[in-house]
Amino acid sequence: MSAAGAHMSTPPVVSPSVHAAAVADLVGRYRALPPGTRVRLGKKSSNLFRFGGRADDTARLDTAALTGVIGVDPVARTAEVQGMTTYEDLVAGTLAHGLMPLVVPQLKTITLGGAVTGLGIESTSFRHGLPHESVLEMDVLTPDGEIVTATPDGEHAALFQGFPNSYGTLGYALRLKIELQPAAPYVRLEHRRVASSDLAARITELCDLDAVGGPDFVDGTVFTAGEQYLTIGTFTDDPGPGPSDYTGQQIFYRSIRERTVDHLTAHDYIWRWDTDWFWCSRAFGVQNPLVRRLWPRQYRRSDVYRRLVALDRRTGFSSRIHRLTRTPQEEPVIQDVEIPVERLAEFLDAFHTDIGIAPVWLCPLRLRGKQRWPLYPMEPGELYVNAGFWSAVPEVPGQPEAHNRRIEELVASLGGHKSLYSTVHYGEGEFWDHYNGPAYRALKERYDPHGKLPDLYSKVSG
């Protein structure tokens, strides 16, 4: 096995005929649901951070037969993939051919269909945009129970363009054909400390697509208001002094402060953030050396930590502890936002003052082409920086959503956008102003005229 494929399991491979049978079965079960039945996808894991209760009349649509790779074409550099396939399996299937998706979101159990109907980014996004921009075609199960093939310029081009950021309210992607890119065995990393006053300029310089010999990957980490680093990654055939391993006792984000240069296998670079859920594993004590030695390696992964958070939300355990200890209740602040690069300094200044969470992840991104995507209206040609922050802060007495609302207002004032995988606190009118209500309603009327699936606002705000 090549270095690029180290630690990989063999992904499920599904023949076209088996895929067709799985689709027929799923569609049959969907069409057989009684009118008015609420539906949710039956997936093993979720990366959403909305923990509302499930209604008793909600039907769980089992998608276990739609989790494989149908095929990889190493000559055309494309892959056909079932919609509920995790990136963990997709990456394993493509790296075996020396290829990888153009953009691989950071967490292993994000599904391809989920990244397309939601949004995903990573350190290639300054060059390759968002995951949906590498989609060539997709088969969608519409709310009315029909299968349509959506392409950029076909009969269902409007659905193709409006599917991203619709979060399953316009249908479910059952099969996708995506572009791939070559992947070398290793990635060389350089961690550069950057002054606050130079941060936006350095990001802009590194993300210049016209520069010769530019990097393959760019992201950043803000440890404090005065300490931030940009990490520049480049594909290489050279393992350096030996690739580092951050799936054991060592922790990747700490190495950013400790090392100027590092090397990882391509596989371990892609999943560098998953082992410790960026830095959020510290909340469970997993970064304590003793706990880490006792915590089984197979449980050092993002979906395990997310399930622990879900358990806490269901049981209210943390809230009870705060009541017993008479400490302030906490407001979860788990968000990813996109800020125009020229407004980044303003955002970080206000964020450090008003919110105070650290570290913060930074990821430059721009749309790959001139195509606009109506439900997440970023401007083509403009460089944005995603800021990701995932923690909790003491509640403001009497204002349990104050910090999240402050972020929403700040992002809007700076011409940015907010991802919808987590809690949403907009009023309905304000929400549709940000997420193109007229375009969404036109798609909803065409593809869900009987309202079989919830609309976007009710789904993400519930």
C-alpha positions, 0 to 999 in steps of 0.5 A, a space after each residue: 500500500 502506498 503512503 497516500 493510502 496508509 491507514 485506509 480501510 477498503 471502501 464498499 464498491 457497488 455495481 451499477 445494477 446493485 445501485 439501481 436495485 437500492 434506488 428502486 427499493 428506496 423510492 418504493 418505500 418513500 412512495 409508500 409512506 402515508 400522506 403527511 408523513 414527516 421524513 428524515 434520512 436514516 444515516 448512522 451519524 450526523 454532522 449537524 448541530 441542531 438537536 431538536 426533538 424528533 416528532 413521533 410521526 417522523 419516518 426514518 428512511 433507511 439509506 444503508 444501501 446507498 453508501 458505496 462508491 460505484 466507480 472511479 475513472 482514473 483517466 477521466 478523473 471522475 467518480 460515480 458515488 452513491 449519495 450517502 457515501 461518507 468522505 472517509 469511504 470516498 477518499 479511500 476509494 479515490 486515493 487507491 488510484 492516486 486521486 482525491 475529490 477536489 474538496 474534502 470537508 474535514 470530518 470523515 462521516 460527512 457524506 457527499 450528498 450532505 456536503 452538496 445539499 449543505 455546504 463544505 469547505 477545506 484548505 483547497 477551497 481557495 482554488 476549487 471552491 465548494 464540493 458542489 462545484 465539482 459535481 457534473 451530474 446528480 440523480 435526485 429523489 424529489 419530494 414528490 417521489 420522482 427521480 430526476 437527473 440534474 446537470 448544469 445545463 439540462 432540463 433540471 438546471 435550476 434544481 442543480 443550481 438551487 440544490 446547494 444549501 437546500 439541506 434536503 428540503 428539495 430532495 435527496 441526492 442518490 447518485 453523484 458524478 464528481 471531478 477528481 484531482 491528482 494526489 501525491 503521496 505526501 503533503 509538505 506543510 509550512 506553518 507561518 506565524 503572521 501578524 494581525 495587521 498582515 493576515 488578510 494581505 498574506 491570505 490574499 497573496 497565498 491565494 493568488 491563482 495566477 502565481 506560479 508554483 502556488 500552494 495546493 492547500 491554505 488554512 489558518 489557526 487563530 490561537 489568541 487575538 495576537 497569535 495566528 498562523 497560516 498553514 501552507 500545504 504542497 503535494 510532494 513525493 518526499 516524505 521528509 524526515 518521516 511523515 508525522 502521525 497525529 492519530 496517536 499521542 501527538 495532537 495536530 493543532 498543537 504542532 502548528 505552534 511547535 513546528 515550522 515544517 512538517 510532512 504528512 501522508 496525503 491520507 493523514 493530511 486530509 483527516 488531520 482535523 478529524 482525530 481531535 475534532 479540530 481541538 474540541 476533543 479537549 472538552 472530553 479530556 482526550 488531550 490529557 496524555 493519560 486519558 489519551 493512552 486509555 482512550 482507544 484509537 478507534 474512538 478518537 474521531 469526530 463522530 464519537 465526540 459528536 455523539 457525546 455532545 448529542 447525548 449531553 443535549 438530550 439528557 441536559 447533564 451539563 445544564 444540571 451541573 451548572 445549576 448544582 454548582 450555581 455557575 452560569 448556564 452556557 450558550 453553545 456557539 458553534 458556527 462557520 461563517 464566510 467573511 470577505 477577506 478585506 473585512 476579516 480584520 474587522 470581524 476578528 476584532 469584534 469576535 475577540 471582543 464580544 465572543 472570546 472563543 479560541 482557537 478559531 479556524 480560518 479557511 480561504 475560499 472562492 467560487 471556482 467559476 462564474 456560476 452563482 448558486 442562488 441559495 448561498 449568494 457568494 460573489 464570483 471572483 471574490 475571496 472569502 475567509 471562512 471562520 469556524 468556532 465551536 465552543 460555549 460561552 456563559 449566557 447573558 442573563 435573560 438573553 440565551 441567544 445573545 452571542 449567536 445573534 451578535 455573530 449573525 448581525 456582525 456577519 451580515 454587516 460585513 457582507 458575509 454569509 453563515 452556514 446553516 448546519 448549526 443553530 439559526 436565530 434569524 427571524 423568518 423575514 430576515 432569513 429569506 433576505 439572506 438566503 434568496 427567498 424568491 429563488 427558493 420558493 420557485 424551486 419549492 413550487 416546482 419540485 415540492 408542490 404538495 409540501 411533502 418536505 419542510 421548507 428550508 427555514 422551518 428545517 434549520 430553525 427548528 
